[in-house]
Every structure is written in structure tokens, then in C-alpha cells.
Amino acid sequence: MTYSILIVDDDMTIRNLYRMVLQNAGYVVDEVTNGAEALKFLISHTPDVIIMDMLMPLLGGEAVIRRIRQMPALQDVKIVVVTAYPRFVKSAEFPQADRFLVKPVQADEFLDTIQAVLSQ
């Protein structure tokens, strides 16, 4: 089975890196640059995993995660928060994410985390 992953991050370099690592591992990858674009994308697509940055323009990761968890069609979507700011581990929204990684993340750790949430 081929899994689909949505990358939500405003940093093009990070998105390109994640996309390359994920595609090389056989995943189908889509990407958007902010939370507002993510919500628009999720109206018509249901990825298996969402890779979510926390600090983005227009709509940040916390607000997006909160909205995603309110959408019945997206209840089973796994969310992996990847951020450069470890303070989000104590965020009220973190319990709504399935995993939390602090940048920079090594490719092996990144892929292991994706595989772990897909096996839950």
C-alpha cells in the first residue's frame, strides 16, 4: 500500500528535503506553504499523515491542528509536528498531534517516526 503525506511548512528548503526523503522511501507527497493552504487542501484530500510546522504565516500549526481534529473526515489522519521551537512540546495543542520532532531532524529519525505513526 502506498501512503500519502502532506507537508505543511513555509520553508521551501525544508519542504524540498522532506519531499526528497519521503519520495525516496516510496511515499506519495503533497506540500503546502501555510496552514490556510493546508485546510483548503484537506477539503478535497485525506492524506495518511500530515507533517506540520508550528510557526507559519496566515495560520499557524496549532490552529490548523485544532481545526483538523474537529473535522470528522480527518479524525484518523496522523499528525507529526516538526518545529524548531521545543516549547511547543508543552503546548496545549501537542496532545492532539501523534508525534513531535524538534528540528533539525535526521532522515532516519524522520522516516522512523512516519513509519511508527502509520503502524499505530
C-alpha positions as CSV (number, residue, x, y, z in Angstrom):
1,M,0.0,0.0,0.0
2,T,1.2,3.5,-0.9
3,Y,0.7,6.1,1.8
4,S,0.2,9.8,1.2
5,I,1.8,12.5,3.2
6,L,1.0,16.2,3.3
7,I,3.9,18.5,4.2
8,V,2.8,21.9,5.8
9,D,5.8,24.2,6.2
10,D,6.6,27.7,5.0
11,D,10.3,27.0,4.5
12,M,10.9,25.8,0.9
13,T,14.2,24.2,1.7
14,I,12.6,22.1,4.5
15,R,9.7,21.1,2.2
16,N,12.2,20.0,-0.5
17,L,14.2,18.0,1.9
18,Y,11.2,16.2,3.5
19,R,9.8,15.6,0.0
20,M,13.0,14.0,-1.3
21,V,13.4,11.8,1.8
22,L,9.7,10.7,1.7
23,Q,9.6,10.1,-2.0
24,N,12.8,8.1,-1.9
25,A,11.1,5.9,0.7
26,G,8.1,5.4,-1.6
27,Y,5.5,7.8,-0.2
28,V,3.2,10.0,-2.3
29,V,3.9,13.6,-1.2
30,D,1.9,16.8,-1.4
31,E,3.0,20.1,0.1
32,V,1.6,23.5,1.0
33,T,3.2,26.6,2.5
34,N,0.9,27.5,5.3
35,G,-2.0,26.5,7.5
36,A,-4.6,28.2,5.4
37,E,-3.5,26.3,2.3
38,A,-3.5,23.1,4.3
39,L,-7.1,23.5,5.3
40,K,-8.0,24.2,1.7
41,F,-6.2,21.1,0.5
42,L,-7.8,19.0,3.2
43,I,-11.3,19.8,1.9
44,S,-10.8,17.5,-1.0
45,H,-7.9,15.3,0.1
46,T,-7.3,13.0,3.0
47,P,-3.6,12.1,3.5
48,D,-2.5,9.4,5.8
49,V,0.0,11.6,7.6
50,I,0.4,15.4,7.9
51,I,3.8,16.8,8.7
52,M,3.1,20.1,10.4
53,D,5.3,23.1,11.2
54,M,4.1,25.2,14.0
55,L,5.1,28.8,13.1
56,M,3.8,29.8,9.7
57,P,2.3,32.9,8.2
58,L,-1.5,33.3,7.9
59,L,-2.4,30.3,10.1
60,G,0.0,28.5,12.4
61,G,0.2,24.8,13.2
62,E,-1.7,25.0,16.5
63,A,-4.8,26.5,14.9
64,V,-4.6,24.1,12.0
65,I,-4.3,21.0,14.2
66,R,-7.2,22.2,16.3
67,R,-9.4,22.5,13.2
68,I,-8.3,19.2,11.7
69,R,-9.2,17.4,14.9
70,Q,-12.7,18.9,14.7
71,M,-13.3,17.5,11.2
72,P,-14.9,14.1,11.4
73,A,-13.4,13.0,8.0
74,L,-9.9,13.7,9.3
75,Q,-10.1,12.0,12.7
76,D,-7.8,9.2,11.7
77,V,-5.2,11.3,9.9
78,K,-1.9,11.1,11.8
79,I,-0.2,14.4,12.6
80,V,3.6,14.7,13.1
81,V,4.7,18.2,14.4
82,V,8.2,19.2,13.3
83,T,9.3,22.5,14.6
84,A,12.5,24.4,15.6
85,Y,10.8,25.5,18.8
86,P,10.8,22.9,21.5
87,R,8.5,25.0,23.7
88,F,5.6,23.6,21.6
89,V,6.1,20.2,23.3
90,K,4.3,21.9,26.3
91,S,1.7,23.4,24.0
92,A,-2.0,22.7,24.7
93,E,-2.3,21.5,21.1
94,F,0.6,19.0,21.3
95,P,-1.6,16.2,22.7
96,Q,-3.7,16.4,19.5
97,A,-0.6,15.5,17.5
98,D,0.6,11.9,17.2
99,R,4.3,12.7,17.4
100,F,6.6,15.7,17.9
101,L,10.1,16.2,16.4
102,V,12.4,19.1,17.0
103,K,14.4,20.5,14.0
104,P,16.9,19.7,12.8
105,V,15.7,16.1,12.3
106,Q,17.9,13.4,10.8
107,A,16.5,11.5,7.9
108,D,16.5,8.1,9.7
109,E,14.6,9.6,12.7
110,F,12.2,11.3,10.4
111,L,11.3,8.1,8.5
112,D,11.2,6.0,11.6
113,T,8.6,8.5,13.1
114,I,6.5,8.3,9.9
115,Q,6.6,4.5,9.9
116,A,5.7,4.5,13.6
117,V,2.6,6.6,13.3
118,L,1.5,4.6,10.3
119,S,1.7,1.4,12.3
120,Q,-0.5,2.8,15.2
